[in-house]
């Protein structure tokens, strides 16, 4: 077999420069890309304005101040005539959390003095689940209802 006349597979016959695109075509491509970006930016701005007009609240987390987990702003989101009721509900929820934490502390002291460890784990589980579930199932629905129902009542008063 005589292969000395086969072309070299590693020999580059034509050098292709990827940067040899015509500058005019490159400018037109960039111009269309910029126009597309401006169009998208305008659409996003219109959506943001529509969301703001619809009254969708901005859920920036702001409570507790040292480690923000939830959004809580009674003074700005709840109407003035309902703020006292909402503050009382919030104080009640904080009271539940405080009682559950005190329970864990008391059971820990009992455990240190020689009590069983089962009651400590039960108190810890009860405190964790109690704080979480009381917020999720009781306080948060109440807060959202106050915010939305009273906002809708205020809007209806304007139309009457």
JOVEN-V219571 format. One record per pair of residues at least 4 apart in sequence whose ideal C-beta (glycine too) atoms are under 6 Angstrom apart, sorted by the first residue. I is the first residue (numbers start at 1). J is the second residue. Records with the same first field share a line. If there is no record, write none. Layout:
BEGIN
I: J ; J
END
This chain:
BEGIN
21: 25 ; 26
51: 56
59: 71
61: 68 ; 71
62: 68
63: 70 ; 72
73: 77
74: 78 ; 83 ; 86
77: 147
78: 82 ; 83 ; 86 ; 146
79: 150
82: 86 ; 146 ; 150
86: 146
89: 142
93: 139
96: 134
97: 131
100: 127 ; 130 ; 131
103: 123
104: 123 ; 124 ; 127
107: 119 ; 120 ; 123
110: 115
111: 115 ; 120
125: 129
126: 130
129: 133
130: 134
133: 137
134: 138
135: 139 ; 140
136: 140
144: 148
145: 149
146: 150
END
